[in-house]
Amino acid sequence: MDEPAARRPRDQHSYGMAVGVALVTGAVAAVCAVLLGLPLRDPDGFLGPTYVRLPLIAALLLALDVLPRAVLGARSPRRLAGETVRVARERWPWRRLRPVLIGLAAFYVTYVAYRNLKHYLPLLRPGLVDDELAETDLALTGGVAPAEVLHDLLGTGVAAHVLSWVYLAFLVFVPASLGLALVRRGRAGEASWYVTALCLNWALGTASYYVLPSRGPIYAQPELFWDLPETGTSQLQDSLLLSRLIVLGDPQGTERLNSIAAFASLHVSIIFTAALIAQLTLRSVVVRAGLWVFFLLTVTATIYFGWHYLLDDVAGLAIGAISVLLAAWSTGQLRGRRQPAPVPQGSAEAPGTVGPRRRSRRRPQTSPSTS
């Protein structure tokens, strides 16, 4: 049975803008690859290639949705397989599965294009503006580098390890939050909002790299960070620097990717995007508060470890806000949230319906005041 028309705007899902962003960024990456004579590569992560990682996460979340219900319904091991198929068909018909696949595909293409365009950055835009961004930092913080301020305030012991864990958690947070958003039942409109916003973050972030190409304080002023202990973040920074040097030395003869770019911070923009959409859509105070804490700690980590300048994080906030607004507009979330609550048919307020007349309210008679 179809849902009432008044509820459709809140439940609608549209991946038109996400698909458009994926096609444009993919085309730009392909053109750059041809101009440079370099291949398009699928970026590998510690959880495996993107084309394996994302479907696996989605499949795991689907299994968590289907298998417990199948186990309860089967009541015997012999009936489990058939019950699993039945529950999967009931809860995941093609009309519901198709948007999930479209969202995954749009995200995948946009992300791969983003990683490749980031890889081409030092070859297409070799000039750097680190000196200008560093001078801006000093002007904003009274002549002391922001990272030094945080090192003095937080110390360089336990804080370094905690913030390193927070920063690296981003690598799991993005695919996990994407998969969770796509498979949540009854949240198709919000899922398309989030996926579209993520695609816009990747695209706008890539454009910002080319506007102000920079490496970040850790690579422009490494002496500021010599007192920090070895952490997973410092190991990652060393690995990224080695990859960049190899790419610059022989871009044709290596399969490594350059992944260094400072302006703007996509760690900041994407977590801000997730926290903002959660604030507007989720009822759980714990989840919303947790995302905002994660966001604030991530902002701190980007400066503490020298990944970004202050303006990088400010630009990340702007990219996140713009992405959320554009995605809300393109997926119909703004229209859905502005629509007034539906009026039940047959009530006196519903236009064109016959119902009981509202009784006129009479001012109640009151006794004289004793005051």
Disulfide bonds with the S-S distance in Angstrom:
none
